[in-house]
Amino acid sequence: MERQQVVDVVTKHIRLNAEGLDGKPVDTSKSMKEFGLGSLDIVEIVSASMRELKIRVPRTELANLSNVDELVDLFLKVKQEQ
């Protein structure tokens, strides 16, 4: 799986949960909180993305991520290890 495919999945779920991103690019160097997302929104985005990618990531590995790029990199690493 290519990195861009993972980016597309994650940004799709960000768009579904964040206000005002319709048609605008999602800057993956930003944290989800910078898009105005709360903790429940972030849980939904991460969970929905993992379901779509058919992966599981322990919560402990998710806790220290600071932006969307780091989440994408982690998802890609897990997907490639399958």
C-alpha positions in Angstrom: 0.0 0.0 0.0 1.3 3.5 -0.9 1.5 6.3 1.6 -0.9 8.5 -0.4 -3.6 5.8 -0.1 -3.3 6.0 3.7 -3.3 9.8 3.6 -6.5 9.7 1.5 -8.2 7.4 4.0 -7.3 9.5 7.0 -8.1 12.9 5.4 -11.4 11.5 4.2 -12.4 10.8 7.8 -11.0 14.2 9.0 -13.2 15.9 6.4 -16.3 13.9 7.6 -15.7 15.1 11.2 -14.2 18.7 10.8 -16.1 21.8 10.0 -15.1 24.0 7.0 -12.7 21.7 5.2 -15.0 21.1 2.1 -12.9 21.4 -1.0 -9.8 22.6 0.9 -6.6 20.7 1.2 -5.9 19.0 4.5 -2.4 20.0 5.8 -1.1 16.7 7.3 1.6 18.5 9.2 -1.0 19.9 11.5 -2.5 18.1 14.6 -6.2 17.2 14.5 -6.9 19.7 17.2 -5.7 22.4 14.9 -8.7 21.5 12.6 -11.0 22.1 15.6 -11.5 18.5 16.4 -12.2 17.3 19.9 -11.0 14.1 21.5 -14.2 12.2 20.6 -13.8 13.3 16.9 -10.2 12.1 16.9 -11.2 8.7 18.3 -13.8 8.4 15.6 -11.3 9.4 12.8 -8.7 7.0 14.1 -11.1 4.1 14.6 -12.8 4.6 11.2 -9.5 4.9 9.4 -8.2 1.7 11.1 -11.4 -0.2 10.2 -11.1 0.9 6.5 -7.4 0.0 6.4 -8.1 -3.3 8.2 -5.4 -2.7 10.8 -5.1 -2.6 14.6 -2.8 -0.2 16.5 -2.4 -0.3 20.3 -3.6 2.8 22.0 -0.2 3.2 23.6 1.3 3.7 20.2 -1.3 6.4 19.3 -0.8 8.4 22.5 2.4 10.2 21.5 1.5 11.3 18.0 1.6 15.0 17.4 0.2 15.4 13.8 -1.6 13.7 11.0 1.7 12.8 9.2 2.8 10.8 12.2 -0.5 9.0 12.3 -0.3 8.2 8.6 3.3 6.9 9.0 2.3 4.6 11.9 -0.7 3.3 10.0 1.5 2.6 6.9 4.1 0.8 9.0 1.5 -1.4 10.6 -0.2 -2.1 7.2 3.2 -3.1 5.7 4.0 -5.4 8.6 0.8 -7.4 7.9 
